[in-house]
Amino acid sequence: MIFIEDERIKLGGAVLPGLVKSIEVTETAKVDEQEVEGSAVKPKQATGYEDAKITIELIIDDTEIQTKYERYAALRAVFRTPGQSVPQPIPIVCEDTAAHGIDKVIFKKLTHKGESKKSQLTANLELWEYIPQTITAVSGSGSSGSAGEMASTGTVQAPAASSDLSADYQTYLRTKRGKSPAVDAADITAAVGKIAALPY
């Protein structure tokens, strides 16, 4: 089998070194199986799609100006640049990935294998499709200050006026609404007298 070294795959702006032995792009659907008691058949429910996985196998030889290890080092620099602590999404230019609508990937795995009888390296790359997630922030009308005011003063401040509250209810919230009989009278006889005076 003859492999022609070409420049058909670019990863992060760099041409992959060596001969492309194979490239495989796998797309998978997410399917959940449900357990139904008393039934041997498991109903299946489609829930979405997995990120596509790309596997590339390269054969890296020595050239007139670079050794196979120098060429492999250039490949590793695409995988992880010096000082990089977290993988970053990188653009990919390739007909096979373009056929699947993939233009950005995460470089998930890089391995190489050398054989003593051959003057070449076999490098394997595993890439995962990168799909950016959009997170929409919703502003909340938090009332965290009220709890702090209650702890320090013993009273609860009325919430800010809202169109959902009637004017009468807002007035009620702003006024003093009384105290518990147990707080008004410290002795038990006064508290029992107030409770007895309540209408039934």
Secondary structure, 3 states (H helix, E strand, C coil): CCCCCCCCCEECCEECCCEEEEEEEECCEEEEECCCCCCCCCCEEEEEECCCEEEEEEEEECCCCCCHHHHHHHHHHHHCCCCCCCCCCEEEECHHHHCCCCCEEEEEEEEEEECCCCCEEEEEEEEEECCCCCCCCCCCCCCHHHHHHHHHHCCCCCCCCCCCCCHHHHHHHHCCCCCCHHHHCCCHHHHHHHHHHCCC
